Every structure is written in structure tokens, then in C-alpha cells.
Amino acid sequence: MNKRLFVLLVILMSLSLIGIIFVQFYWIKKSVEDKEEQFSNAVTEVLNKVTDKIEGREQKDYSDRYLNQKDSIGELKDANYTNIMFGYRDFDSNELRVYEHGILEEDYNIPYTFFDTGGSDTTTIKSYTSKRTTTVLKEEFGLDGKEYRLTPIQKFNKIGGLSAIEKAQYEDIFSEFAKKVPIHQRVSKQEIELLLNRELKNRSIDTEYEYGVYSNGLPTKVKSKGFKYKEKTFYKAPIFVDSEGGSNFSLLISFPEKKKFLISSILGLAVLSLLFTLVIVASYSGAIYQLIRQKQISEIKSDFINNMTHEFKTPIATINLAVEAIKNPKVIDDKEKVMRYLQMIRDENKRMHAQVENVLRISKLERNQLDISKDRVDVHDIIQDAIAHVELIVADRGGYIETHLDASRSEVLANEMHFTNVIVNVLDNAVKYSVEPPKIDLYTELVKNNIIIKVQDQGAGMSKAVLKKVFEKFYREHTGNIHNVKGHGLGLSYVKKIIDDHQGEVYAESEKGTGSTFYIKLPLI
């Protein structure tokens, strides 16, 4: 994939993910705000309902007491009866219906002591009673001897003792005198709590609340124990409003756990939304990781193919040259030269075979198909054997390998062939990356019940970025298109696989330009 296209794709995917996350959080925030607005409207309705019911109850209490006193102590001053009567005949049923409606108006003198003013004046109150009579006359015989069956129906209804003007006067007098009554006598905490509980339950508001009745910003006795006056944390509504619409009292209510209640109301959807967002983020991260990983693998495989091509070019060219030389009539009769060219062909063929075997060995290790049997071996013997494989190359380049085998115990459980290859690969790596003549020191020491093998060189060294990936398959430090170091990035990967299979550890320390040190740790028998 083109690098610019890959970067553009990552940017677009990232912007889309950020947009989705932003929309999710905006939706949650908006939902909380909408729930809070609905909550405020519902609480306002609750307070209005409660205050209306308290005011209505107080008016009814005074009205009942007023009418009871009028009926019990009033003296009849005057009475007037008005009667209205009309009728009609139903020819279909031969019925004659007569309707009679009478209204009795009575004037009473009662002492004006209802509001305990201490006065002894009297006032005149009118009382009205409605009397309704319906009489049905049905013809029983013929027209010659008419007889009728009478069915009278009477209904009495007391329609009150106050006219509209008198009612307005009464309410005004009631309101003025009610203001003089202490607030705790006009409404009780039990009544407020009962009404609030009922109205809040009707609107599905199930959370704790505190309330209080305040007079001009000052608290009264009518309040809950936990109520605290804090600005912008309570809802209020006027209570005991007078005829002019004013009031000295306000009913306040606060909800200590309002935020928790509002969040809990959308918690289910919010959790699902966040869960799906996390799934999207995880999927996105995994996709980006895989894309980057695939891109790296693609680059590593390209480098591997280039390196393998370079590794095989030289032996193939050498074999071709040797074959062509043997075919030369001047050479074919020279037995010594023919044998030398045949040896060259055998060596180069063996070299290519070793490269292929190395690749296959790593592949089998990854699929756990490589059968590694372990026996008791001496680490010091393995080290000496491995040094024998590379000491001629080191000597040819004018370098040296010095051993410092200080471990008093050196027997481990290992596969002799694979463990020898491990030491050879580490030594070969030190030789290849030494620009000057290779200078290698090899140490062994005991740490608790483990033996530590330390291979130290004075070569080119590695940066920290390279050091983190040095044991990865196919990884090689990029040096452009110049293949100044032969290899295909499998040697150290093979080393780690084998050491892991032996329940050991391998790690490295290095600085650019100062050389590298490889550590191999194995448990002793």
C-alpha cells in the first residue's frame, strides 16, 4: 500500500472515530439536560398542585366552620318563597307532565364572632333552598270518564347561603384574618409530606427530597430536618396567595440526589452507548495495529527476499563459474583443478542447503513441529565446540575470541545440536557486525541456580529501537540498499525460540558504536 494512501486512510478513520465519540458524549449530555428540564417542569407542577390543595383545604375548613356556626346560632329574620310552575302533554304516551320549582330565601341574623375579633355586632346572611317537584298524570280510562294516576317526584337541594358578591366579601375577610394565624397552625408538616409523596409518586419521581416553608426568605417551623437553604438548588412556589396575587410564604423543595437520579434514568442507554463505543475503539485500534503490522511484515518480507536473493546469488554464480570452468577443455584434463572446482560446487551447495534448512527450522519451531530431545550436557563443552566453528573466520579477520569460563557448575538439560547452533549464531552475529577485527569475550557465571552465558563484542552496536526488535523474525537493521552484512534476520529469532524451549531467557544490552552484549540464562541441573 502506498505510504500516503495509508496515512490518509488512518487519518480519515481516526477523524470518523473521534466524531462518533463526540456525538455519543453530546447525546448523553443532551439527554441529561432534557431529563433535568422534564424534572424541573414536573416538580413545578407538583408544587403548584400541593399549594392549591393546601389553600383549598384551608378555605374549606373556614367555610365549613362558618356555615356550621350560621346554622347553629342564626335567627330567622325574614323568609320569601318564589314558585314557578309549568306543564305539557305528551300525546304519544297520553301523559301530562307538570314541573314546579320553588326557591325559599331566608335571612338570618348571626353574631359576627367567627374570626374571634371580640366584637358583638351581627350580620345578615341569606340562605337559599331549591324545591323541585315533577308530577306525571297518566290517563287510565276513556275520554268520557277521565281518571288519572298521579306520580309526584320531589327534590330538595340546598344551594348555599352566599351570593357571588357575598362570597367575594367573605373570601376577602377570610384572607385578611388568615394572615394573622401562625403558619404552623395553617399547614402541618404531615400534610405537606403526604401531598408531596402522592404527587411525586404520580410523576414517577422516586428520590429523596427536603422541603421548607419560608416567609420572605426566612425559615419557619414548617420544614424537614435536612432542609438547607442554598441558592439554585431548590424549587419554590408561593403558598397562601391573597386576593391581589401576593404572598409572604413560599414552599421550597430540594433534591440532594437529583444528579444521581437524573443519571440513573438514562444510565442503561448511556452504558450501552459507551460499551458499543469502546467496542468500536477496540476494533479500530486492532484494525490500525493489524494494518501497521501487515505493512511492517510486508516490508520485512521484502527485505528478507532481497537478502535471500543476495545470499543465493553468490553461490549460484560461483557454481555456474565452476561448471563453465570444468567444461573448458584445458581444465577438464587437469584433475587437480577439476577436484578444486567440484569442492567449490559442493561447498556452495552446502551453504545454500544450510540457508534453506535454517528457514525450515524456524517455520517448524513456530508450528511446534520441531522435536527437541534434551540430555545432560556441559555448557563449557558446548561453548568450546561452538567456538571451533567460527575461530578460523575470526582469525582470518585478525580478531580473537577469549573465554572466561568461571562457573563452578555447568551442567544443564539441553539439546546438544540446537544449543550449539544457538552459541554459533550469537558468535556469528558478533563477527558480522564488527567493522574492525572481531574482539569477542565469552563469560560464564552462576546466579543462584542458573548459569549465565555472556557474549560481549566491540562491534557496531545497536540503537534502543533496534534492540527492542532484534529477536523478531526476519528483522534486520535497515542500512538502505547496501547489503554490507549478510544474513536474513533468522539467526537471533532462532536463538530465542530454542532458549524459550529450554525454559531459559535471552536478552541483550547495546549502545550504538560501543558494541553489544548478549546474555543467555539457563537453569542448572
C-alpha positions as CSV (number, residue, x, y, z in Angstrom):
1,M,0.0,0.0,0.0
2,N,1.2,3.5,-0.9
3,K,2.5,5.3,2.2
4,R,0.5,8.5,1.6
5,L,-2.7,6.5,1.0
6,F,-2.1,4.5,4.2
7,V,-1.6,7.7,6.2
8,L,-4.7,9.3,4.6
9,L,-6.7,6.2,5.5
10,V,-5.6,6.2,9.1
11,I,-6.4,10.0,9.4
12,L,-9.9,9.5,8.0
13,M,-10.6,6.5,10.2
14,S,-9.3,8.5,13.2
15,L,-11.5,11.5,12.4
16,S,-14.5,9.3,12.0
17,L,-13.9,7.6,15.3
18,I,-13.4,10.9,17.1
19,G,-16.7,12.2,15.5
20,I,-18.6,9.1,16.7
21,I,-17.2,9.5,20.3
22,F,-18.1,13.2,20.3
23,V,-21.6,12.5,19.1
24,Q,-22.1,9.9,21.8
25,F,-20.9,12.2,24.6
26,Y,-23.0,15.1,23.2
27,W,-26.1,12.8,23.1
28,I,-25.5,11.7,26.7
29,K,-25.1,15.4,27.8
30,K,-28.2,16.4,25.9
31,S,-30.2,13.6,27.4
32,V,-29.2,14.7,30.9
33,E,-30.2,18.2,30.1
34,D,-33.6,17.1,28.7
35,K,-34.2,14.9,31.7
36,E,-33.3,17.8,34.0
37,E,-35.8,20.1,32.2
38,Q,-38.5,17.5,32.4
39,F,-37.7,17.0,36.1
40,S,-38.0,20.8,36.7
41,N,-41.3,21.0,35.0
42,A,-42.7,18.0,36.9
43,V,-41.5,19.4,40.2
44,T,-43.1,22.8,39.4
45,E,-46.4,21.1,38.7
46,V,-46.1,19.1,41.9
47,L,-45.6,22.3,44.0
48,N,-48.5,24.1,42.3
49,K,-50.7,21.1,42.9
50,V,-49.7,20.8,46.6
51,T,-50.1,24.6,47.3
52,D,-53.5,24.6,45.6
53,K,-54.7,21.7,47.6
54,I,-53.4,23.2,50.9
55,E,-55.1,26.5,50.1
56,G,-58.3,24.8,49.1
57,R,-58.3,22.7,52.2
58,E,-57.9,25.8,54.4
59,Q,-60.7,27.6,52.6
60,K,-63.0,24.6,53.0
61,D,-62.1,24.4,56.8
62,Y,-63.1,28.0,57.3
63,S,-66.2,27.7,55.1
64,D,-67.5,24.6,57.0
65,R,-66.9,26.3,60.4
66,Y,-68.7,29.4,59.1
67,L,-71.8,27.6,57.8
68,N,-71.9,25.4,60.9
69,Q,-72.0,28.5,63.1
70,K,-74.6,30.1,60.9
71,D,-76.9,27.0,61.0
72,S,-76.4,26.6,64.8
73,I,-76.8,30.1,66.2
74,G,-78.5,32.1,63.4
75,E,-82.1,33.6,64.0
76,L,-84.6,33.7,61.1
77,K,-85.3,37.4,60.3
78,D,-87.4,37.0,57.1
79,A,-88.4,34.4,54.6
80,N,-89.6,34.7,51.0
81,Y,-90.9,31.8,48.8
82,T,-91.0,32.1,45.0
83,N,-92.7,29.3,43.0
84,I,-92.6,28.7,39.2
85,M,-94.8,26.0,37.6
86,F,-95.4,24.8,34.0
87,G,-96.5,21.7,32.2
88,Y,-97.1,20.0,28.8
89,R,-99.0,17.0,27.4
90,D,-97.2,14.1,25.7
91,F,-99.8,12.8,23.1
92,D,-97.8,9.7,22.3
93,S,-98.0,8.4,25.8
94,N,-101.1,10.2,26.9
95,E,-99.1,11.8,29.8
96,L,-99.4,15.2,31.3
97,R,-96.2,16.4,33.0
98,V,-96.3,19.3,35.4
99,Y,-93.0,20.8,36.6
100,E,-92.8,23.0,39.8
101,H,-89.7,24.8,41.0
102,G,-89.8,26.8,44.2
103,I,-86.9,28.8,45.8
104,L,-87.0,29.6,49.5
105,E,-85.0,32.7,50.5
106,E,-84.3,33.1,54.3
107,D,-82.5,35.9,56.1
108,Y,-80.6,35.1,59.3
109,N,-79.1,37.4,61.9
110,I,-75.8,35.8,63.3
111,P,-73.2,37.2,65.7
112,Y,-70.1,38.4,63.9
113,T,-67.7,36.3,66.0
114,F,-66.3,33.8,63.5
115,F,-62.8,35.2,63.4
116,D,-62.7,35.8,67.2
117,T,-62.4,39.6,66.9
118,G,-64.1,40.1,70.2
119,G,-66.9,42.2,68.7
120,S,-70.7,41.7,69.2
121,D,-72.2,43.0,66.0
122,T,-74.5,40.9,63.9
123,T,-74.7,40.4,60.1
124,T,-77.4,39.2,57.8
125,I,-76.8,36.1,55.8
126,K,-79.1,34.8,53.1
127,S,-79.8,31.1,52.7
128,Y,-81.4,29.6,49.5
129,T,-83.2,26.3,49.3
130,S,-84.3,24.8,46.0
131,K,-87.5,22.6,45.9
132,R,-88.3,20.8,42.6
133,T,-91.4,18.8,42.0
134,T,-92.3,16.8,38.9
135,T,-95.9,15.4,38.6
136,V,-96.8,12.9,35.9
137,L,-100.6,12.4,35.2
138,K,-101.4,9.4,33.1
139,E,-104.9,8.8,31.6
140,E,-106.3,5.4,32.9
141,F,-109.8,5.3,31.2
142,G,-111.5,6.7,28.2
143,L,-112.3,10.3,27.5
144,D,-115.9,10.0,29.0
145,G,-114.7,9.1,32.5
146,K,-111.2,10.5,32.9
147,E,-109.2,9.3,35.7
148,Y,-105.5,10.0,36.3
149,R,-102.7,8.3,38.2
150,L,-100.6,10.9,40.0
151,T,-96.8,10.3,40.2
152,P,-95.2,13.2,42.1
153,I,-91.4,13.4,42.4
154,Q,-89.9,16.0,44.7
155,K,-86.2,17.0,45.0
156,F,-84.8,19.4,47.6
157,N,-81.3,21.0,47.2
158,K,-79.6,23.5,49.5
159,I,-77.9,25.8,47.1
160,G,-75.9,27.8,49.6
161,G,-76.2,30.8,51.7
162,L,-73.9,33.3,49.8
163,S,-74.4,35.3,46.7
164,A,-71.4,36.0,44.4
165,I,-70.8,39.4,45.9
166,E,-71.2,38.0,49.4
167,K,-68.8,35.1,48.6
168,A,-66.2,37.6,47.3
169,Q,-66.6,39.6,50.5
170,Y,-66.3,36.5,52.6
171,E,-63.1,35.3,50.9
172,D,-61.5,38.8,51.3
173,I,-62.4,38.8,55.0
174,F,-61.2,35.2,55.3
175,S,-57.9,36.0,53.6
176,E,-57.2,39.0,55.8
177,F,-57.9,37.2,59.0
178,A,-56.0,34.0,57.9
179,K,-52.8,36.1,57.5
180,K,-52.8,36.7,61.3
181,V,-52.8,32.9,62.0
182,P,-49.2,31.4,62.6
183,I,-48.0,29.4,59.6
184,H,-47.6,26.2,61.6
185,Q,-51.3,26.4,62.5
186,R,-52.4,26.8,58.9
187,V,-50.4,23.9,57.5
188,S,-48.7,20.9,59.1
189,K,-45.5,19.0,58.1
190,Q,-47.6,15.8,57.8
191,E,-50.0,17.4,55.3
192,I,-47.1,18.7,53.1
193,E,-45.3,15.4,53.2
194,L,-48.4,13.4,52.4
195,L,-49.3,15.6,49.4
196,L,-45.7,15.8,48.1
197,N,-45.3,12.0,48.3
198,R,-48.5,11.5,46.4
199,E,-47.8,14.0,43.7
200,L,-44.2,12.9,43.2
201,K,-45.2,9.3,43.0
202,N,-47.8,10.1,40.4
203,R,-45.0,11.6,38.3
204,S,-42.5,8.7,38.9
205,I,-40.1,10.9,40.8
206,D,-38.6,8.4,43.3
207,T,-35.8,10.2,45.1
208,E,-35.2,11.7,48.5
209,Y,-36.3,15.3,49.0
210,E,-36.2,18.0,51.6
211,Y,-38.8,20.8,52.0
212,G,-39.4,24.0,53.9
213,V,-41.9,26.9,54.1
214,Y,-40.1,30.3,54.1
215,S,-41.5,33.7,55.0
216,N,-39.9,36.5,53.0
217,G,-36.6,34.4,52.8
218,L,-36.7,33.5,56.5
219,P,-37.3,29.9,57.7
220,T,-40.4,28.9,59.6
221,K,-41.2,25.9,61.8
222,V,-42.7,24.0,58.9
223,K,-39.7,22.3,57.3
224,S,-37.9,18.9,57.2
225,K,-34.9,18.2,59.3
226,G,-32.4,18.1,56.5
227,F,-33.5,21.1,54.5
228,K,-30.8,23.7,53.8
229,Y,-31.3,27.0,52.1
230,K,-28.9,27.1,49.1
231,E,-29.4,29.3,46.0
232,K,-30.1,27.4,42.7
233,T,-30.6,24.1,44.5
234,F,-34.3,24.3,45.2
235,Y,-37.6,24.8,43.6
236,K,-40.3,27.0,45.1
237,A,-43.9,28.1,44.7
238,P,-45.9,30.7,46.6
239,I,-48.4,29.4,49.1
240,F,-51.5,31.1,50.7
241,V,-51.8,33.7,47.9
242,D,-54.1,36.6,48.8
243,S,-56.8,38.3,46.6
244,E,-54.2,40.5,45.0
245,G,-52.0,37.6,44.0
246,G,-49.3,38.3,46.6
247,S,-47.9,36.0,49.3
248,N,-45.5,36.2,52.2
249,F,-44.8,32.5,52.2
250,S,-43.1,30.1,49.7
251,L,-43.0,26.3,49.7
252,L,-39.4,25.2,48.8
253,I,-38.3,21.7,47.9
254,S,-34.8,20.4,47.1
255,F,-33.4,17.1,46.0
256,P,-30.0,16.2,47.4
257,E,-29.5,13.3,45.0
258,K,-31.0,14.9,41.9
259,K,-28.0,14.4,39.7
260,K,-27.8,10.7,40.7
261,F,-31.5,10.3,39.9
262,L,-31.2,12.0,36.5
263,I,-28.2,10.0,35.5
264,S,-29.7,6.7,36.7
265,S,-32.8,7.5,34.5
266,I,-30.6,7.3,31.4
267,L,-27.9,5.0,32.8
268,G,-29.0,1.9,30.9
269,L,-28.8,3.6,27.4
270,A,-25.6,5.5,28.4
271,V,-23.8,2.3,29.4
272,L,-24.9,0.6,26.2
273,S,-23.7,3.6,24.2
274,L,-20.4,3.7,26.0
275,L,-20.0,-0.1,25.7
276,F,-20.5,0.0,21.9
277,T,-18.2,3.0,21.7
278,L,-15.5,1.0,23.5
279,V,-16.1,-1.9,21.1
280,I,-15.7,0.4,18.2
281,V,-12.5,1.9,19.7
282,A,-11.1,-1.5,20.4
283,S,-11.9,-2.7,16.9
284,Y,-10.4,0.4,15.4
285,S,-7.3,0.0,17.4
286,G,-7.0,-3.6,16.4
287,A,-7.5,-2.8,12.8
288,I,-4.9,0.0,12.8
289,Y,-2.5,-2.3,14.7
290,Q,-3.0,-5.0,12.1
291,L,-2.6,-2.6,9.2
292,I,0.7,-1.3,10.7
293,R,1.8,-4.8,11.5
294,Q,1.0,-6.1,8.0
295,K,2.8,-3.1,6.5
296,Q,5.8,-3.9,8.6
297,I,5.6,-7.6,7.7
298,S,5.4,-6.7,4.1
299,E,8.5,-4.5,4.4
300,I,10.3,-7.2,6.4
301,K,9.4,-9.9,3.8
302,S,10.6,-7.7,1.0
303,D,13.9,-7.2,2.9
304,F,14.0,-11.0,3.5
305,I,13.5,-11.8,-0.2
306,N,16.2,-9.2,-1.1
307,N,18.6,-10.6,1.4
308,M,17.9,-14.3,0.4
309,T,18.3,-13.3,-3.2
310,H,21.7,-11.7,-2.3
311,E,22.7,-14.8,-0.3
312,F,21.9,-17.2,-3.1
313,K,23.3,-15.0,-5.9
314,T,26.9,-15.5,-4.9
315,P,26.8,-19.4,-4.5
316,I,24.8,-19.8,-7.7
317,A,27.2,-17.5,-9.6
318,T,30.2,-19.4,-8.1
319,I,28.6,-22.8,-9.1
320,N,28.0,-21.6,-12.7
321,L,31.5,-20.3,-13.0
322,A,32.9,-23.6,-11.6
323,V,30.7,-25.7,-14.1
324,E,31.9,-23.5,-17.0
325,A,35.5,-23.9,-15.9
326,I,35.2,-27.6,-15.8
327,K,33.7,-27.7,-19.2
328,N,36.8,-25.9,-20.5
329,P,38.9,-28.4,-22.5
330,K,42.1,-27.0,-20.9
331,V,40.8,-27.6,-17.4
332,I,38.9,-30.9,-17.8
333,D,42.1,-32.8,-18.2
334,D,43.7,-31.2,-15.1
335,K,42.4,-33.4,-12.4
336,E,43.6,-31.2,-9.6
337,K,41.7,-28.2,-10.9
338,V,38.6,-30.3,-11.5
339,M,38.6,-31.5,-8.0
340,R,39.1,-28.0,-6.6
341,Y,36.1,-26.7,-8.7
342,L,34.0,-29.7,-7.6
343,Q,34.8,-28.9,-4.0
344,M,33.7,-25.3,-4.6
345,I,30.4,-26.6,-6.0
346,R,29.9,-28.9,-3.0
347,D,30.7,-26.1,-0.5
348,E,28.3,-23.5,-2.2
349,N,25.6,-26.1,-2.5
350,K,26.0,-27.0,1.2
351,R,25.8,-23.3,2.0
352,M,22.5,-22.9,0.2
353,H,21.2,-26.0,1.8
354,A,22.1,-24.6,5.2
355,Q,20.1,-21.4,4.4
356,V,17.0,-23.3,3.4
357,E,17.3,-25.6,6.5
358,N,17.5,-22.5,8.7
359,V,14.3,-21.1,7.3
360,L,12.5,-24.5,7.6
361,R,13.8,-24.9,11.1
362,I,12.3,-21.6,12.2
363,S,9.0,-22.5,10.5
364,K,8.8,-25.8,12.3
365,L,9.6,-24.1,15.6
366,E,6.7,-21.7,15.2
367,R,4.3,-24.6,14.5
368,N,5.7,-26.6,17.4
369,Q,6.7,-29.4,14.9
370,L,10.4,-29.5,15.8
371,D,11.1,-32.4,18.1
372,I,13.8,-31.3,20.6
373,S,15.0,-34.0,22.9
374,K,17.1,-32.9,25.9
375,D,20.0,-34.6,27.6
376,R,22.5,-33.7,30.3
377,V,25.2,-31.6,28.6
378,D,28.1,-29.4,29.8
379,V,27.8,-25.8,28.8
380,H,31.5,-25.3,28.7
381,D,31.9,-28.2,26.3
382,I,29.2,-26.7,24.0
383,I,30.9,-23.3,24.1
384,Q,34.3,-24.8,23.1
385,D,32.6,-26.7,20.2
386,A,30.8,-23.6,19.0
387,I,34.0,-21.5,19.1
388,A,35.6,-24.1,16.8
389,H,33.1,-23.3,14.1
390,V,33.9,-19.6,13.9
391,E,37.5,-19.3,15.2
392,L,39.0,-19.7,11.7
393,I,36.8,-16.8,10.4
394,V,37.8,-14.7,13.4
395,A,41.5,-15.4,12.9
396,D,41.3,-14.7,9.2
397,R,40.0,-11.2,10.0
398,G,42.7,-10.6,12.6
399,G,40.4,-10.8,15.6
400,Y,40.2,-13.1,18.7
401,I,37.7,-15.0,20.9
402,E,38.7,-15.2,24.6
403,T,36.9,-17.3,27.1
404,H,36.4,-16.6,30.8
405,L,34.5,-19.8,32.0
406,D,34.2,-19.0,35.7
407,A,31.1,-21.0,36.5
408,S,31.8,-23.8,39.0
409,R,28.8,-25.8,37.8
410,S,27.9,-26.0,34.1
411,E,25.6,-29.0,33.5
412,V,22.2,-28.2,32.0
413,L,19.4,-30.2,30.4
414,A,19.6,-29.3,26.7
415,N,19.7,-30.5,23.1
416,E,23.3,-30.5,22.1
417,M,22.9,-29.8,18.4
418,H,20.4,-26.9,18.8
419,F,22.2,-25.4,21.8
420,T,25.5,-25.4,19.8
421,N,23.7,-23.7,17.0
422,V,22.5,-21.0,19.5
423,I,26.1,-20.2,20.6
424,V,27.3,-20.3,17.0
425,N,24.6,-17.9,15.9
426,V,25.4,-15.4,18.7
427,L,29.1,-15.6,17.9
428,D,28.4,-15.3,14.1
429,N,26.3,-12.2,14.8
430,A,29.2,-10.6,16.8
431,V,31.6,-11.4,13.9
432,K,29.3,-10.0,11.2
433,Y,28.6,-6.7,13.0
434,S,32.3,-6.0,13.9
435,V,33.6,-3.4,11.4
436,E,37.1,-3.7,12.8
437,P,38.7,-7.1,13.5
438,P,36.3,-9.0,15.8
439,K,37.1,-8.8,19.5
440,I,34.9,-11.2,21.4
441,D,34.9,-12.2,25.1
442,L,32.8,-15.0,26.4
443,Y,32.0,-15.4,30.1
444,T,30.1,-17.9,32.3
445,E,28.9,-17.3,35.9
446,L,26.5,-18.7,38.4
447,V,23.5,-16.8,39.6
448,K,21.5,-18.8,42.2
449,N,20.5,-22.0,40.4
450,N,21.2,-20.7,36.9
451,I,24.2,-20.3,34.6
452,I,24.7,-17.1,32.7
453,I,26.5,-17.1,29.4
454,K,27.7,-13.6,28.4
455,V,28.9,-12.9,24.8
456,Q,30.5,-9.4,24.6
457,D,31.8,-7.8,21.4
458,Q,33.2,-4.4,20.4
459,G,31.3,-4.1,17.2
460,A,28.9,-1.5,15.7
461,G,26.3,-1.9,18.5
462,M,22.6,-1.2,18.2
463,S,20.2,1.6,18.9
464,K,17.4,1.2,21.5
465,A,14.8,0.9,18.7
466,V,16.8,-1.9,17.1
467,L,17.4,-3.6,20.5
468,K,13.7,-4.0,21.1
469,K,13.2,-5.9,17.8
470,V,16.4,-7.7,17.4
471,F,14.9,-11.1,18.3
472,E,11.9,-10.8,15.9
473,K,11.7,-13.0,12.9
474,F,13.1,-11.5,9.7
475,Y,14.1,-8.3,11.4
476,R,17.3,-6.6,10.4
477,E,18.5,-3.1,10.9
478,H,17.9,-1.0,7.8
479,T,21.1,0.1,6.1
480,G,19.5,1.2,2.8
481,N,20.0,-1.0,-0.2
482,I,23.6,-1.8,0.7
483,H,24.0,-5.4,1.9
484,N,27.2,-4.9,3.7
485,V,26.1,-7.5,6.3
486,K,25.0,-10.9,5.1
487,G,22.0,-12.6,6.6
488,H,18.2,-12.9,6.5
489,G,17.1,-12.0,10.0
490,L,16.5,-15.5,11.3
491,G,19.6,-16.2,13.4
492,L,18.6,-14.4,16.6
493,S,14.9,-15.3,16.2
494,Y,16.0,-19.0,16.1
495,V,18.2,-18.3,19.2
496,K,15.2,-17.0,21.2
497,K,12.9,-19.9,20.1
498,I,15.4,-22.5,21.3
499,I,16.2,-20.8,24.6
500,D,12.5,-20.4,25.3
501,D,12.0,-24.1,24.6
502,H,14.8,-24.8,27.2
503,Q,12.9,-22.7,29.8
504,G,15.7,-20.1,29.7
505,E,16.0,-16.4,28.9
506,V,17.9,-14.4,26.3
507,Y,18.3,-10.7,26.2
508,A,20.8,-8.1,25.0
509,E,22.4,-4.8,26.0
510,S,23.9,-2.4,23.5
511,E,24.8,1.1,22.6
512,K,25.4,2.4,19.1
513,G,29.2,2.4,18.4
514,T,30.3,0.7,21.6
515,G,29.4,-3.0,20.9
516,S,26.8,-5.4,22.2
517,T,26.5,-8.0,25.0
518,F,24.2,-11.0,24.7
519,Y,23.0,-12.8,27.9
520,I,21.8,-16.4,27.9
521,K,20.3,-17.7,31.2
522,L,19.6,-21.5,31.7
523,P,18.6,-23.4,34.8
524,L,21.2,-25.8,36.1
525,I,20.5,-29.5,36.8
